[in-house]
C-alpha cells in the first residue's frame, strides 16, 4: 500500500497517510487512459465551424461563357470551388463531436491516472486547504511551500469560493473538487495537491 506524507499549508510535515491499493496501487493501463483523455477532449469541442459550399455562396447563377468555341475551359458557374469567391469543397458544418465511453472504462482510467501519480510520488496531501479570503499571493506562497510544481491540480472536498478565486489567476494552477475530478486534469498536472478530506471522499466514491 503506497504511503505519502501529510503537510500543512506552510509546508511542514504533520503526519503520514496510506493510499488504498484499489485506487492508487494498480498497474496503470495506458491505452485506457489515452481513450478517456481523447474522449474528454472530443467532448470539449464546440463543433461550431462552418463554411459555405458552392450552393450557398452568392452569385454564379449565369454560365460565364458559352460551352464551346472560346478556347477556354468549360465553366458552368463562377462560384465553383476553383474560382475566386467560390464555394468550399466538402465544407465543414456544425456537428457534435461528443461520444460516450462505458463506466468501467472511465473508472479504470481514473484509477490508472491516480496510480501513476502515486508511483511517481506526485501526490501532496494537505491536512486542510482553507483560505479566509481570496488572496492570490497567499495561495501562491502555499503552493511554493508544498513544492506543487508549475502546473498543480488542487483538489478540495467541496466547492470553496475563496480557494477557487485565490488559485484561478495563478498560471498553470487548476482548482477542482473531489466529486468531479477527471483523468485529463490529473494527467495534465505536474502534481496533485489534495485536501485530506477530499482524499477521503475520492476513496469513498471511486475505490
C-alpha positions as CSV (number, residue, x, y, z in Angstrom):
1,X,0.0,0.0,0.0
2,X,1.6,3.3,-1.1
3,X,2.2,6.0,1.5
4,X,2.6,9.7,1.4
5,X,3.3,12.5,3.9
6,X,0.7,14.9,5.1
7,X,1.7,18.6,5.3
8,X,0.0,21.7,6.5
9,X,-0.3,24.8,4.3
10,X,3.1,26.1,5.5
11,X,4.8,23.0,4.1
12,X,5.5,21.4,7.4
13,X,5.0,17.7,7.7
14,X,2.3,16.8,10.2
15,X,1.8,13.1,9.6
16,X,1.7,10.2,7.1
17,X,-1.2,8.6,5.3
18,X,-1.7,5.3,3.4
19,X,-3.2,5.4,0.0
20,X,-5.5,2.5,-0.8
21,X,-4.2,-0.1,-3.3
22,X,-7.5,-0.3,-5.1
23,X,-7.2,3.4,-6.2
24,X,-3.5,4.2,-6.0
25,X,-1.7,0.9,-6.4
26,X,-2.9,-0.7,-9.6
27,X,-0.8,-1.2,-12.8
28,X,-1.7,1.8,-15.0
29,X,-3.5,0.9,-18.2
30,X,-2.1,3.5,-20.7
31,X,-4.4,2.5,-23.5
32,X,-7.5,3.1,-21.5
33,X,-6.1,6.4,-20.2
34,X,-5.4,7.5,-23.7
35,X,-9.0,6.6,-24.8
36,X,-10.5,8.6,-21.9
37,X,-8.4,11.7,-22.5
38,X,-9.2,11.6,-26.2
39,X,-12.9,11.3,-25.3
40,X,-12.6,14.3,-22.8
41,X,-11.1,16.5,-25.5
42,X,-13.6,15.4,-28.1
43,X,-16.5,16.2,-25.7
44,X,-15.0,19.7,-25.1
45,X,-15.1,20.6,-28.8
46,X,-17.8,23.1,-29.7
47,X,-18.2,21.9,-33.3
48,X,-19.3,25.3,-34.5
49,X,-17.1,25.6,-37.5
50,X,-18.9,26.3,-40.8
51,X,-18.1,27.3,-44.3
52,X,-20.2,27.8,-47.5
53,X,-20.5,25.3,-50.3
54,X,-20.9,26.3,-53.9
55,X,-24.7,26.0,-53.4
56,X,-24.6,28.6,-50.6
57,X,-22.3,31.4,-51.8
58,X,-23.9,34.3,-53.6
59,X,-23.7,34.8,-57.3
60,X,-22.8,32.4,-60.1
61,X,-26.3,32.0,-61.5
62,X,-25.2,32.6,-65.1
63,X,-22.9,30.5,-67.2
64,X,-19.8,32.7,-67.6
65,X,-19.3,31.9,-71.3
66,X,-20.6,29.5,-73.9
67,X,-19.6,25.9,-73.7
68,X,-17.6,25.7,-77.0
69,X,-15.6,27.8,-79.3
70,X,-13.9,30.2,-76.9
71,X,-10.6,28.2,-76.4
72,X,-11.1,28.4,-72.7
73,X,-12.0,25.5,-70.3
74,X,-15.7,24.9,-70.0
75,X,-17.3,26.5,-66.9
76,X,-20.9,26.3,-65.6
77,X,-20.6,28.8,-62.7
78,X,-18.3,31.4,-61.3
79,X,-18.9,30.0,-57.8
80,X,-17.4,26.6,-58.4
81,X,-14.5,25.8,-56.0
82,X,-11.7,26.6,-58.4
83,X,-13.0,30.2,-58.8
84,X,-12.1,33.1,-56.5
85,X,-15.0,33.6,-54.1
86,X,-16.2,30.1,-55.0
87,X,-17.6,27.7,-52.5
88,X,-15.6,25.3,-50.3
89,X,-15.3,21.6,-51.4
90,X,-16.7,19.4,-48.6
91,X,-17.3,22.5,-46.4
92,X,-17.2,21.8,-42.7
93,X,-20.6,22.2,-41.0
94,X,-21.6,22.4,-37.3
95,X,-21.5,18.9,-35.8
96,X,-21.4,17.2,-32.4
97,X,-18.0,15.5,-31.7
98,X,-19.0,14.1,-28.3
99,X,-19.3,10.4,-27.7
100,X,-19.6,8.2,-24.6
101,X,-17.4,5.5,-23.0
102,X,-18.7,2.9,-20.6
103,X,-18.4,3.5,-16.9
104,X,-15.9,0.6,-16.3
105,X,-13.5,2.1,-18.8
106,X,-13.7,5.6,-17.3
107,X,-13.3,4.2,-13.7
108,X,-10.3,2.1,-14.8
109,X,-8.7,5.2,-16.4
110,X,-9.2,7.3,-13.3
111,X,-7.6,4.6,-11.1
112,X,-4.7,4.3,-13.6
113,X,-4.1,8.0,-13.6
114,X,-4.1,8.2,-9.8
115,X,-1.9,5.2,-9.5
116,X,0.6,6.7,-12.0
117,X,0.8,9.9,-9.9
118,X,1.2,7.9,-6.7
119,X,4.0,5.8,-8.2
120,X,5.8,8.9,-9.3
121,X,5.4,10.4,-5.8
122,X,3.4,13.4,-7.3
123,X,0.6,13.4,-4.8
124,X,0.8,16.0,-2.0
125,X,-1.7,15.6,0.8
126,X,-2.6,18.7,2.9
127,X,-4.3,18.4,6.3
128,X,-6.7,21.2,5.4
129,X,-6.8,23.6,2.4
130,X,-8.6,26.7,3.6
131,X,-8.5,30.4,2.7
132,X,-10.1,33.1,5.0
133,X,-10.4,35.4,1.9
134,X,-9.4,35.3,-1.8
135,X,-5.7,36.1,-1.8
136,X,-3.6,35.0,-4.8
137,X,-0.3,36.0,-3.2
138,X,-1.0,33.9,-0.1
139,X,-2.2,30.9,-2.2
140,X,0.9,31.1,-4.4
141,X,3.1,31.1,-1.3
142,X,1.2,28.0,-0.1
143,X,1.9,26.2,-3.4
144,X,5.6,27.1,-3.3
145,X,5.8,25.9,0.3
146,X,4.5,22.4,-0.6
147,X,6.6,22.3,-3.8
148,X,3.5,21.9,-6.0
149,X,5.3,22.5,-9.3
150,X,4.4,24.7,-12.2
151,X,1.0,23.0,-13.0
152,X,-0.6,21.9,-9.8
153,X,-4.1,20.4,-9.6
154,X,-5.6,21.5,-6.3
155,X,-8.4,19.2,-5.1
156,X,-10.8,20.2,-2.3
157,X,-13.6,18.3,-0.7
158,X,-16.3,20.8,-1.5
159,X,-16.6,24.0,-3.6
160,X,-14.7,26.7,-1.7
161,X,-15.0,30.1,-3.4
162,X,-12.1,31.6,-1.6
163,X,-9.8,28.8,-2.8
164,X,-11.1,29.0,-6.3
165,X,-10.7,32.7,-6.5
166,X,-7.2,32.5,-5.0
167,X,-6.0,30.0,-7.4
168,X,-7.6,31.0,-10.7
169,X,-5.1,33.8,-11.5
170,X,-2.0,31.6,-11.0
171,X,-0.7,30.4,-14.4
172,X,-0.9,26.6,-14.7
173,X,-2.9,26.2,-11.5
174,X,-6.3,24.4,-11.6
175,X,-8.7,24.1,-8.7
176,X,-11.3,21.3,-8.7
177,X,-13.4,19.3,-6.3
178,X,-13.3,15.6,-5.2
179,X,-16.6,14.7,-6.9
180,X,-15.7,16.0,-10.3
181,X,-12.1,15.1,-10.8
182,X,-11.3,13.8,-14.3
183,X,-8.4,11.9,-16.0
184,X,-7.4,14.8,-18.3
185,X,-6.8,17.2,-15.4
186,X,-4.9,14.6,-13.4
187,X,-2.6,13.7,-16.3
188,X,-2.1,17.3,-17.3
189,X,-0.9,18.3,-13.8
190,X,2.6,18.2,-12.5
191,X,1.4,17.3,-9.0
192,X,-1.9,16.7,-7.2
193,X,-2.4,18.9,-4.1
194,X,-5.2,17.1,-2.3
195,X,-7.0,18.2,0.8
196,X,-7.2,15.3,3.3
197,X,-11.0,15.4,3.4
198,X,-11.0,15.4,-0.4
199,X,-8.8,12.3,-0.4
200,X,-11.2,10.5,1.9
201,X,-14.1,11.5,-0.4
202,X,-12.3,10.3,-3.5
203,X,-11.6,7.0,-1.8
204,X,-15.3,6.6,-0.8
205,X,-16.6,7.5,-4.2
206,X,-14.2,5.8,-6.6
207,X,-12.4,3.0,-4.7
